[in-house]
């Protein structure tokens, strides 16, 4: 019989160091630099935010809440006040009174010039055209606007009156009474 001989090789146990692997060394240094800079940024940001919001906010939270409630009430009162109706929304606002319709036009959108507004009537239809040209050093901005209102037979469009009050052009359109023709 043959004898089975096996050779056992012994490998010396050498320690692996970073000097043998320059890529691993560069990656480890990059990771440590990233973590250090992240921690520094976090600490500075945390200090800054605490100084902005911290103790002052906790002390003044009741005052801030009262100020916000006061602002909300003043906006609510402004929006529900009838004298501010032309100032609230858009360029043109129509309101009906007992003996006339009033069309309130904000002239600020048309260079505060009532000549930039054209009012046309055709039967029971009132058409309002507006145009504004604003020139700057590099460009020209042209804004045009048109809005039409159709009224019933009880309105005297031929008797409309235009009046300027401040930044607003007010067009008054009388309503016919029952005995008028």
C-alpha angles and dihedrals in degrees: 000000000000121000119234110222121185125192119219115207118205117214117203113237104240120182117239112233132187091243087070092052112044093175092058090047092053092047092050092050092048091050092050092048091050093049092047094050091046091053092048092050091048093051094048093046091048092052091048095049092047090052091050101043106015123093099354092060093050092049096045100038092108092050091048091050091050092049092051091049090049091051092049091050092049092050090048091050092047093051093048096045112107095212090061094052095109092046096053112071140012130333100288128038128182121207130177123220128182098270103018149022118239124205111197116199122191105225094193088082089056100048091269089282119127089199087072088065121078120194117198131180127200115174106307094343124101114198123191119196123187132183132183130181120196119185126195133177094274108023148016123233119203120191122188128183135184130179129170131199124196115206133191125250092272093077126091102214092170089063097053118139129206122211132173119218114177109303094347134087110208119200114195118200115188121225117225117242120228093259095047119094 
